[in-house]
Amino acid sequence: MRNYSTQMEAAKKGIITPEMEIVAKKEYIEPEQLRELVAKGEVAIPCNINHKSISPEGIGTRMRTKINVNLGISGDVKDYDMEMEKVDMALKFGAEAIMDLSNYGKTNKFRQALVEKSPAMIGTVPMYDAIGYLDKDLLEITAKDFLRVVRAHAEEGVDFMTIHAGINKRAVEAFVRDKRKMNIVSRGGSLLFAWMAMTGNENPFYEYYDEVLDILREFDVTISLGDALRPGCLDDATDGGQIAELIELGALTERAWAKDVQVMVEGPGHMAMDQIAANMKLQKRICHNAPFYVLGPLVSDIFPGYDHITSAIGGAIAAANGADFLCYVTPAEHLRLPDADDVKEGVIASRIAAHAADIAKGVPHAMDADNAMAKARHALDWEEMFKVAVDPEKARRYYESTPIAERHTCSMCGKMCAVRTTNMILNGEKVEFCTEK
């Protein structure tokens, strides 16, 4: 019987939990060092007590950069089998977290199946599910109704929840005063803004924040403080609304930690490259080194169909400068609900960004696989190259798609392969292209 409610409470009491032991082994860190980071809030281990199939992961200081995949049912696409196919694809290519963003109908069965099956962390945005779960229109929903949805998700085993508690009346004033090209692009943020405007009330997640925290603490759910006022285009980045909300999120972070609730803070969506590093440092400073979770950032607005690339560029810069958790973006971003192939492309792009950043940050053993690939390429050992590759099926398909004269090289250089030539010379062999058969 555990004598603590959350990973943070255990860490503050000097207890190293089984989950901390698992994470420490994965991250090549001493369990006691990890416990200290969890106690300070610099590492979160999202792990609901009801999520029995989870393989715990750490997010934050000294941890590998983690990847999240968004999926879920929409009003236009109600195919649960397709969503489960996306889950399988996300797990196959190494996503550490899956967010169910379903916003149509009674989604609890899908969510419960997801929690039962997935070793990855599961996240949700209760605000998305409120209308379908409660079967009420937005204006009819009360503050207490929103809390009912939070409790339902916690009971079902969700490991972290995006709660848009920072878009209070003060932050809204800054948003309205500082005119934007794209206004609010956060779905949850826009719904709360509309609810606040129509009712005249304060944001219920801000007004009843302590009650939200009590629910999350009961099930050890990590709060992911949503950035409702994140920029939706380059021109809106680092404006008054974004910074005003970030200041609120810093205060909300400390309030959550005081109740032993683990915290992640969500960050910007669209941002020019030259602003990313400064934004990462600003967030870490204002939010007391809490783990930072970013969507992208997308470094250009004009490449629909390729936003998995614009976000991977921004994600690599962000993670190299302090971001801890990357939300993937697919080629379908801004265009439609992604399919399984889009999910694969999005995960791979985000993994490239996260891996590149981990190497730049000197994360222990981050470059081991790269060194293994270099060794295999030096030996022209194609089977070993495919084994090391993140997507071995695609690598093999490309290699075998064009007939080659020399089996040990590829069709790009053939017998003029630089590796082959150098190996032969260093082995004392003669290189004679015209006479070779």
N, C-alpha and C positions, 0 to 999 in steps of 0.2 A: 504494500500500500504506500503510494508516494505521499510524502509529507510536505508537498509544495503544489501550488496551482499552475504555475507557469515556469518555462525554462528560465526566465529572468529572475523570478523569485528564488528558484533553486540556486542560481548562480550567485545571487546576493547573499544567500545563506552558506555559501562555500560548498555546495553540493555539486558534484560532477554527475550529470544524468546519463543514462544509457544513450540518449540522442547526442549528447555532447561527445561521448566516446566515439560514436560512429563518425560524426563530422570531423573530429580531430584526426582520425585515421585517414579520412579522405583528403584532408587538407595539409597533411604533413606538419601538424602543429601539436604541441604538447596539450593534453586535456586541460591542465591548470591554466595555461595561457588563454585557451579558448573560453574557459569559464570566466576569466577576468573581463574579456571582451564582451561576453553576453551580459555580465553584470552591469557594465557601463553603457550598454545599449548600442555598442559599435558593431555587434554581430547579432543578427536575429536567426533563430532556428524555427521557422514556421512549422508547427507540428500539432495539429488538433488532437486532443486525447481520443477522439472517436475515429480518426483516420488510421486504421490498423495496417493497411498495406503500404504505408509510406516508407520511403528510404530517406531519412532526414538529411537536409542540406543546410549549410550555413551561408548567410548572405551578409557581406560587410567587410570590414577591415581584415586584411590578410587572407581573405577567401578568394577562390577562383570566381571570375565573373559568371553569373548565372543567367540563364535564358528562360523567358516565359513565352508561351504560345496562347494566343486568344482564339477561342472558338465558341460555338453556341448557336442555338436556334433563333431565327428571326421570323418576323411575320410573313415574309415573302418566301423563305426557304425553311420548311418544317421537316427536314429529313434527319431523323435521329441516327440512322445507320451511317449516313455520310459523316456526321459529327464524330461517331466512334471510329470511323476510318481515319479521320484527322487525328484523333487521340493516338491511335496506333502509329501513325506517321511521326507525330511529335516525339513519342517515346523512342521510336527506332533511331531517330537522329539526335537523341541526347538532350532534349529539353528537360530542364529540372523543374519546371512549373507549368501548369495549365490553368488558364482562367476561363471559367464558364461564364460567358457574357450573354447568355440566353435572355431574351426580352419578350418572349411570346408564350402564352399558355402556362400550364402547370409544369414547371420545369424540374420539380423535385425528384422525379423518378430518374431522369437523365443524370442529375447531379449525384444522386445516391449511387447509381451504377458507376459513375466516374470515380467517386471516392473509394468504392469497393475495389476497383480494378487497378487504380493508378499508383505506382510507387512515387510519382512526381507530386510535388506540392500542388494543392488545388486552391485557386482563388476565385472570388466572385465580387460583383458589385451589387449589393442589395438594392440600391436605387433602381437598377435596370429591371429587377425582377418584381418590384413592388406592385406595379399596376396589374400584371398577370397573376401574381400570387394572391393579392387581395381582391381581385376582380372589382376594382374601383377606378374611376377616372381620377386624374391627378388632383383636381380641386377637392375631391371628396376624401382624400387620404389625410389622416391626422398624424401628428408627430408620433403618437404612441403606435400607430399602425406601422410606421417605418421601423420602429424598434422591434416589432413582432417579426418582421422579415429578417432582421439581423439575427435574432434568436433562432429562427428556423434554420438559417444557413449554418450557424454555429453548431446546432444539434446534429445536423447532417454530416458534419465532419470536415467542413471547409477550413483550410489552414491559414489563409489570410484573406482579408476583405478590404477592398477599396472603399473608404468612407470619405466623402467630400465634406469634411467638417470645416475646412478653412475658408469656404466662400460664405463668410458671414456678412452682416450689413456693412461693416467697415471696409472689407475687401471689395464689395460691390460698389461702394462709393468711388473707390479708386478706379475700378474698371469703367464705370460710366463717365467719370471725369476725363480719363485718358482714352480718347477715341481710338478705336481699332478698325482695321480693314476687315478682319474675320470675326470679330466679336467672340462669343463663347463656342468652342468646338468640342468641348467635353460633353458627351451625351448625358452623363450623370449630373455634371455641373449645370447644363442648360435646363434640365428638368427641375433641379432645385431652385435655380434662378427664377424659373417660371412660377413654381409653387410659392416662393417667397413674395414675388411681385403680386400674384393673384390673391394671396391671403393677407399680406402685410405682416406676416410673422417672421421671426428669426429662423435661420436654418435649423431644422430640428436636430440634426446631427451635432451642431455646435451647442444649441441650447441645452440638449440632454446628453452632452458628451460623457459625463460621468456615468450615466446609466448604460450608454453604449460600451464603455470600458468595463463595467461590471459584467456584462454579458460575455465579452471577449475573454476576460480573465477566467471566467468559469470553465471555459473549454480550451484555454490556451490558444486562442486565435490571435495572430499577429495583425495589427492594424496597419494598413497601407494608406497613408494620408494622401488622398487624391488631390491632384492639381487641376481643379475645375477651371482655372483661368490660365491654363497653359497656352502658349502661342500656337495658332493654327496656320500661320504663314510667317515667312521670314521677317516681314516688316513689323510684326507684333511682338517679336522676341524682346525679352528683358524690359518690358514696359511697367508702368505703375501698377496695373492690376496683377501681373504675375508676381512682382516683388511684394506687394501688399499681402497677397495670399501666402507667400512663402514665410513672411514674418509671423503670420498667424499659425502656420504649420510648425514653426520652431517652438512656439509656446505650447501647442497641443502635444508635441513630442514629449516635453518634460512632464506634462500632466499624465500622459499614458505611462511613462516610466515610473512615476510616483505610485501608480497602482500595479506595478510589475507586469504591465502589458508591453509586449515587444512591438517595435515600430519600424516601418519602412516609410520613406518619404518619396512621393512621386514627382517627376521633373518634366522639363519642357519637351514639346513635340517637334516644332519647326524652329530652326535656328541657324544662322550663318556660322560657318566654321570658326571664324575669329572670335566668336562670343562663347563657344562651348566651354573651354577650359575655365574661364572666369566664372561662368555659371556653376560649374561643379564645385569650385572652391567656395563660392558664395553660399551654396546650399549647405555644404558641410559645416561652414562657420555658423550660419543662422540656425541650423537644425542639429547642432551639437554632435556632429559626426555620426548621426544615424545613417543606416544603410540607405543608399540613393537608388531609386528605380526610375529609369528613363524610357520614354517611347521614342526611339530613334537616338538623338534628334535627326530629323530630316534636314539635309543641308541645301536642298533646292525644292522649289514648288512646281517645276515644269516638266517632271518626268513620270506622269501617271503610267502605270504598267511596269515601272522600274523602281518603285519606291523601296523595294527590299535593298536596292543598292544605295540609294540616297540615305537610307537610315543606317545601313551598315557602316558607311563612311563616318557619319556622325556618332554612331555607337562606339566605334573604335576610339575616336578622339575622346568621347565622354568617359569611357571605361579607363582609358590610359590616364585620365586626370581625376579619377576618384569615384565614378559611378560604379555601382556594385551589381546591378541587376538590369538586364536589357530586355525590354518587351519587343518581341520580333515584329517586323512589318513585312507583309507579303506583296507580291506584284499586283494583287487585287486592291490594295489600299486606295481609298477614295473612289473606287469603281464598282465593287460588288462584294458579296460574301465570298471569301476564299474557298477554293476546293482543296482536295488533298494534295494535289501537285503544288498549289500555291503555298500550302503549309510547309511542304518540303523545302521549297525555294527560300521561304522566309526563315526557317530554322537554320538552314545552312549559312545564309548570309549573316545572321546574327551570331552564329558560332564562329564564323571567320572573324567578326569584329571582336567578340569576347576573347578568343584565343590570341589574336594579335595583341590586344591590350594586356593580357596576362603575361605574355612574353616581355612586353615593354616594362611592366611593373615588377618583373622579377619574381613572379609567383613560383614557389618551389615546384620543380619538375614540369613546369609548363611547356618546356621545349623538348621534353623527352621524345615525344612522338616525331617532332621535326628532325631530331637527330637520327631516329630510327629510319625515317624516310631518306635522309641523306646517305646513310649507310647502304640502304637497299639500292638507291640510284647509282651510287659509286660502283656497286657490284653488278649493275644492270639486272638485278633480281626482280623481275616483274611481279611474280607471285607475292613477294614480300611487300612490294610497293602497294599492291592492291589490298593487302592485309592491313597495312598502316593507314591507308586512305580513309577519310571520314565517310565517303560514299564510294565503296569499292565497286559496286555494280556499274555506276556511271563511268568510272575510270577504266574498267575492263572493257565496257562496250565501246568507248572511244578508241582504245588501243587496238581492239580487234576489228574495227570497222573498215580499215584499209589494209589490203594485203601488203606484206613487206618481204623484201628479199632476204634480209638478215634478221632472224628471229629475235636476237637479243637487242635490237634497236627499234626505234619507231619510224613511222613513215615521214616524219618531219626532216630528219637528217640522214636516215639510212646508214650506210657504211661510213659516212662522214660525221657520225655522232662524236661530239667532243669528248665524252666520257670514254667511249671505246678507244678513240685514238690515243688519248693520254695514257690509259691503262696499258695499251699495247707497248708504247714507248717505254714506260716505266718498268715493264716486264721484260725489256730487252728484245722486243719483237719489231720487225720491220713493217711499216705501213705502205702498201703499194696498191692503190685503188684500181689502177688500170689492168693489173695482172691478176687481181683477185677474182675468183669465180663465185 
